């Protein structure tokens, strides 16, 4: 850049020297720098439109490579939703970057290079790695930035979930889920008359995930059941009792089989708690952030 500026300056001097002394030379007006086009701003931090478009194109290409038919109803639906998903992901990356700085979390260039070297080895060498990047329309520098963002997020998430417990109060419960209130009341009356809960669940429950198991929800801790209303009722009901619960999914007859005040959490349960805590934190950061979306994203 400095050489180009020097050449322009020298041409200007030569023009002045070749002109008559009495003829002034008007200075050349330099164009103003073009503002960078943006897809969004997050607390004032820019998300360049070009970077958003490259990432969007890379995802679309990867989906097609994996068999997504863009002409199918599913393909059209997924591709229509992709721009918003990509931009929301980029907004989350900026939020993580900003909060990582407040938390004192960093990723060094050496860490990025070490991770890159491992990925190159796993890809089959430098040439194979570069071919993969070219297929995605991504430069090595862009990949480094993405890799750094992923590593930073991992460190942030580890700190956010470092205090997850190893044991927790848990409930073992079964349920019968139906969509008609009259049927739920009939089943409750039959249970009160002594009919077998498990057999009624297998026959009438509309929850296909648990029906063949006699409505068994297994053991669960707070924050791990997919239906919050059912979870709340389970922890509020003494063992051995059946309670009525209404949720957006329908009407439930919930049988609390047993409770354990300090049952070890399985790795699946701990992972679910991790994901829910991370998601809740990201949603909180997003809600308090000043986010300007500067491009149309469709439905």
N, C-alpha and C positions, 0 to 999 in steps of 0.2 A: 504493500500500500504506500509506503513512504517513497519507493522508487517512482511509482506512477505520479505522485504529487510533485516530485523533483522534476520529472520530464515536463509536466504541465508548466511549472515555474520557468524552466529554461526556454520553452517555446514562447512564453510571454515576454521574456527579456529580449529574445532575438527579434520579435516583432517590434518592440519599442525601439531597438537600435536601428532597424531598417527603415523606420518611418521618419519623415521630415521632422525636424525639431519643433517646427511651428504647429504640427498636427498632433493634438493630444489623443491618446489611445484610451478608449473607454474600458474600464475594468470589466472582465467577464463575470457575469452573474452565475454563481454556482447553484445547482438545484438543491432544494431543501431535502434532507433525508426523509425517505418514505416511512411513515409510521408502520411498525410491525403489526400485521393483522393478528387478532387474538380470537380464540375460541371462548375464553372465560378469564375472569380475574377472581382470585381467592384471597381475601384480606389484602387486596392490592397487588398480589403476586400474579404475574401473567402466565397464562397457558397459551402458547403460540398456536395459531390455527394450523400452520404447516405441520407441526408435530402431531396435533390431533388427527389431521388427515392421513398422515403416514401410518399412524397406529391403527386407524380405522381400516385402511386398505390392507394392512398386514393381517388383521384379524379376519377380514372378509376372505382373503386369499387362503388363510389357514383353514377356515371352515369349509371352503369349497374343496380343498385338498383332502379333507377328512370325510367328504361325501355329502355335504349339505347341498341339496338341490335348490337353487335360488328361484326356480319356477314353481316349486311346490308351495302349498299353503303354509306349511311349517317354515319352509325356507324364507318366504316373503315376510312372515311374521317376525322371525328371528332377526333377519337383516334390517327390518324397519326399526326394531328396538335397539339394535347394536350401537348407533351413534350416541344415544343417551347413556347406555351402559359404559361405553368407552370414556365419555367425558366425565361421568360421575366417578369412575375409577381414577382418572387423572386428578380430579378435585380432591379425592381422598389422599392421593400421593402428596399433594401440596400441603394438605392439612397435617399429615404425618410428619412431613419435613419440618413444618413450623413448630409443631409440638415437640418433636424430637430435640430441637434446639433448646426449648424451654426445659426439657428433662435432662439436658446435658448428654444426649446420646449422639454419637457420630459414627461414621464409617470411613476408615482411612483409605487412600488410594491403594495402599499395599493389600488391604483386605479384598478390594475389588479385583485387583490383578491376580491374586491367588485364586479367587473364585473363577475368574475368567480362564485361567490356565487349566483348572480342573474341567471346566466345560469343554474347552478345546480338546482335551484328551479324551473325554467321553464321546465327543462328536466324531472321533477318528482322525484328528489332526487339524492343522491350521486351514488347509485347503477345503476340507469338508465343512469346517465351521464357517468359512467365508462364503461358500456356496449356499449354505443354509441361510445366512444373513441376507445374501443377495436375493434369494427366493422370497424372503419376507420384505424386501425393499428397505432394509435397515442397515445403517452404517455401524462400524465397530464402536464409534463414539456414542451413538444412540443406544447401542446395546449396553455399553458401560454405564450410561446414565440409568437405564432401566434396571440393571443389575444392582447398582448402588441403592436405588429406591427400594428394591425388594429386600435387600439386606438391612436397610434402615428400618423398614416396616417390621421385619422379624425381630430386631432388637427392641423396638418400641413395644411390640406385642408381648415379648417375653417379660418386660418390666411390668406391663399392665396386669399380667396374670401370674406373677411370681408368688403371690400369697394364696393361691388356690389350695383348699384343704385336701388332705389325704383321706379323711373320713368325714361323714356327714350324716345327719338324721335322714333316714330313708323310710319309705312306705312300700309295702307290697300290696297291690290291689288288683281287682278284676272289675270289668264293667260290661254292661249291655247297652248298646247305643241303638236307638230307633228314631225315626223321623216323625212318627205320629204320637201325639200326647196320649190319646186313648189307649193305644197299645202299651205304652210305657206304664200307665196306671193299671192295666190288666196284669202285666207281668209283675209289678210290685205286689199286687194282691196275691198272686200265685206264690211268690217268694214268701210272703207273710204266712201263707198256709203250709209252708214247709217244702215246696218243690225245690229241686236242685238248681242252684245258680249256674253251674257250669253247663248243664244240659240246656237250660233256657238260653244261655249266651250262644251256644253252638247252633241253636235252632233259629233264634230271632235277631241276633245282633247284626247290625248293618256295617259294623267296623270290620272290613275284610282282613285287616292286618292282625286282629286278635280273635276273630270269631272261632276259628278252628282250635284255638288254644283255650277255649272256654272263657274268652274275654280277658285273658291274663295280660296285664300291663307290666308285669315284672316288678323289680325293685327300682325306685326312682328317688332322686334327691330333689330339693327345691331348685327350680330353674332348669330342669331337664325334661319335663313332660311337655309334649307339643301343645296340649290344651291347658292354658293357665287356670281356667275355672275348675277343671277337673283336679288339677294338682292342688289348688287351694282347698277344695273340699276334702281331698284325701288326707291332708295334714290336719284338718280340723275335726275329722271324724274318728272316734275311738275304734280300736281293732274289734273285728267281729260284727260290726254294724253295716247295714246297707242304707245309703242315702240317695236322695233324688238330686240330680244336677242338670241344669239347663245351660247349654252352650251354643255357639253358632253352628255347631255340627248336628245338634238335635237334642234329644232327651236321653239322659244317662241314668242307669241304676248302678251305683258305685258301691262295691263291697270292699271294705278295707280289711284285708286278710290278716296282716301283721305289721308291726313297726319295729324299727331298730334305731335307737338314739345315736349310735356311732358306728355305722356300717362303712367299711372301706369302699371308696369310689373306684369303679373300674376305669380303665384307661379311656374307654369310649365315653363314659360319663364326664371324666375330667376334660376330654377334648371338646365335648358339647358345651361345658361350662366356659371353657376358654373362648370358643367361638362366640358365644352369646355375650360375654363380657366385652370382647373386642368390638363386636357389632354395636353394642350399646354405647361404647365410648366414641366410636366413629360417628354415630348418629348425634350424640351430644355435641361433638366438635362441629359437625355440619350445621346443626341448628343455631349455634352461636356465632358462626362465621358470616362474614359479608361476602357472598358469592354472586358474581355477575356473570350470567350466561349470555354470550354475545352473538350466538349463532342459532338459527332455527334447528330444532331437533326432531320435529314431527311429533306423532302421538306418543 
